[in-house]
Amino acid sequence: MLMKNIFFFLLLFFIFTCNCCFCQGVRFQLYRTKACTVAEQLDTNYTMHKMPLSIDTDYFVKKGTVHLPGPGQYRIDFNDGFYLDTTIEIRDTGLFIFRVKEPDFGLYDGSMDSPMVYKGCGKLINGFFESYYPDGKIKMRGDFVRGYVKDSMLTYYNNGALKYKRLHFSKITAIEIFDSTAHRIKISTYQNGSILSYRWSRTKEYFPDGGLKLKKSDVKRIERIKEFYPDGHLKIKQTKLRRIEYYDNGIKKVAYKWRKKLELFEPHEKGIHDYMIHKTEYDEEREITKKTVYEDWNESGSPPRLDPEQSDWIISMVKYKNGKEIDRMKDVDMKNYQKK
């Protein structure tokens, strides 16, 4: 009888341990097919990151498997330079297998302080280069020097329509992007230079009917934005010290304003500042629903981080309902708060 009881409790302990250790977590495995090959192999040369990025959210491969804390969104960074612009959505616990085919032609991380480079079959491209779809139609053509675009690069949809146009000049790079029906959906211009140095940029995005969707510039580290709804109504307007977001009926939704804090005793290096931000949120009846005052430290441009949850310190956060205060929070260190 004693042995049966011992066995019973050991069985319960084993089941409980399994539930705690395995059922709530995710075991992630990645199978990768290298460029210009057909063999699929279990990959171990990558790191995973929980999204959105914050401290203590990097996970590493051990014996072919990454043990993740649970479902959610994750990003993969390959250690050999292969660039995968994808966020993976994991919706359940247990074993999750992800398969990726490295394209025969594509972008890879460059060396330190340099832009990304293009490779074909895993090697840096030099000279004139073309790639094709499986049916033989042109997919890309361009001129390259050690993986960098020399003067131009064009990519195409399978139907032959131009998809991407890139012109490289001595001081600037100009890019145009089109949809599969030949409508231009984005144009951008940016300053050439080291990726670790500041480079100005200007961008415009368009709706399929040609209407302006977004106008954005980042000049002298000041980001200005005008974004519109499809009917032409203003959606977002951002200037040097303010940002206002609107509902589609034109009513104000969120208002931000910020200013640099005085740095009397411990000034930052040139170009780095601490900010105080005021955020006011409204409902569609124009009633205030929340007011937040918070600080963002050590920022190099305008605007600072506008999400209070990603800030450094919340001075006060007050919620309202029907014009009355219903909740209040003050003096919160967000870095410690996020660890809880």
Summary of the structure (lengths in Angstrom):
residues: 340
radius of gyration: 25.6
end to end distance: 45.3
largest distance: 86.1
contacts: 889
relative contact order: 0.06
helix: 9%
strand: 53%
